[in-house]
Amino acid sequence: MRVASENRETWPVQEQIIASMDMDDDACYRAFQMRDARFDGRIFCGVKSTGIYCRPICPARTPKRENMTFYRSAAAAQEAGFRPCLRCRPETSPDLGSWRGTSNTVSRAMALIEAGAMDTGDVETLAGRLGVGERQLRRLFQQHVGASPVAVAQTRRVLLAKQLLHETRMPMAEVALAAGFGSVRRFNETFQQLFDRPPAKLRRLGGAEIAAGDGGAATIRLPYRAPYDWDAMLAFLTARAIPGVESVRDGRYARTLALGEARGVIMIEPGDGPYLRATLRFPRVQVWPAVIARVRRVFDLAADPAVIAAHLCEDPDLAPLVAARPGLRAPGAWDGFELSVRAVLGQQITVQAARVLAGKITAAHGSPLEDEAAGRLGLTRFFPTPEQLSLIDVETLPMPRARGRALVGLANAAAADPDLFGTRRSLDEAVAALRALPGIGEWTAQYIAMRALREPDAFPSADIGLMRALEGPGGVRPTPAELLARAERWRPWRAYAASHLWSADPKNPSEAKHAKAA
């Protein structure tokens, strides 16, 4: 197996060691012999004698070395003709990949595929959204993933369907639709071809949580790479929870969510192992892949804390912060428009004040939720759509008129362009496009790129909290330019460096209080 990187010579020593171990087939074999969990999600093996592919932690007896071929993704193994193991269940492994931090184009493409880009388009359309040629995108996927974009999309559908079969009692037709298959016939054919048996025979009795027939609900496990700082993530979400839209109770997070015409409720809580439990209540199961993708994005489940920590710890000022909170994540956002509205509302005020203001606007303009069970959790409204906010009379908004006009202008722009907060070809292009919007300055643009676009290298260098966290002797703080220069060594994980610096700031800076340029 070969793991390629355009920038490997610039990696810190610890990351070079990880990469070299990934490249070495003998080291991969030793990882399987030892059932080394550190490699789970990073490598897979295809067993020639059985035709299956496994995770390093598979409980089955390790095959002979000559019968094993190693792959850097489940999609690569499946494209090579291997089928998923029924014992170690590759669909439950952490979604880690060697391309993260090494190929931004592949990372952005994978995010688009996870969000459903290949369900309605082809590779040429995907390449166009990323600003590269179709042949170049295919080449990058073979180099970094070992499989084509089409194979990646197909593998994701199969693995999600397999997970729903094992963990829920959803009817077969709903499993097919929820996993992204266009028809039940295609679903049955795919499983018969892969597993030599119909999907109904793969279902394990007794593993279900909630029947999907009860309002289109089910609970599934979403794995991550440990450690995971759930308390920090929950504290972040609690401080920003919009009344009526979000709720945090008894260590669980819940919220309403609308994806087009599909509307529902989700609840997230920690599991007993390295996974989160996500309960989805969406009667329209076709949107489940997109909902799951958003959950993974918000809770940053694809992060590899060991790789990120190894990089950031090269800086002596960051090393103790990373050591103190090794499982800290960079929280994402449910929706780019929602996050942008929050940022505009919160300019020059505290997190709490912005939260209350967002609640008032949602109560006045958001669509109601008629769900008794959700109501008991305090969930009564959906966050307003761009179309709803574009109709607001600026004079009625409880904020400065200039900010109110910026809010309505932002809503009009989002209503006119549904892909306004979509993935861009580069971080610089994304920031430039965001800065062209009403009420969005450099700080806010970088913040939106960090949370909504999931750009791991986004960095709001003018943030007061970041400058305060690096305060030197005598209270001297770095200037934004000095901070930006200092952050060069943190690439490509500057967003995580910012998260650690914010976490260490006792004043807990707000989302938008520092966006003075916005």
ABEGO torsion letter per residue (X at the ends): XBBBBAAAAABBAAAAAAAAAAABAAAAAAAAAAGBAAABGABBBBBAAAGBBBBAABABBBBBAAABBBBABAAAAAAAGBBBBAAAGAAABBBBBAABGABAAAAAAAAAAAAGAAAABBAAAAAAAAGBBAAAAAAAAAAAAGBBAAAAAAAAAAAAAAAAAAABABBAAAAAAAAGBABAAAAAAAAAAAAGBBAAAABBBGABABBAABGGBBBBBBBBBOBBBAAAAAAAAAAABBBGABBBBGGBBBBBBBBEABBBBBBBBBBABBBBBBBBBBABAAAAAAAAAAAAAAAGAABBAAAAAAAAAABAAAAAAAAABAABBBBBBABAAAAAAAAAAABGBBAAAAAAAAAAAAAAABBBBBBAAAAAAGBABBBBBAAAAAABBAAABBBBAAAAAAAAAAAAAAAABAAAABBBABAAAAAAAAAABBGBBAAAAAAAAAAAAGBAABBBAABAAAAAAABBBGGBBBBAAAAAAAAAAAOAAAAAAAAAAAAABAAGBBAAAABAAX
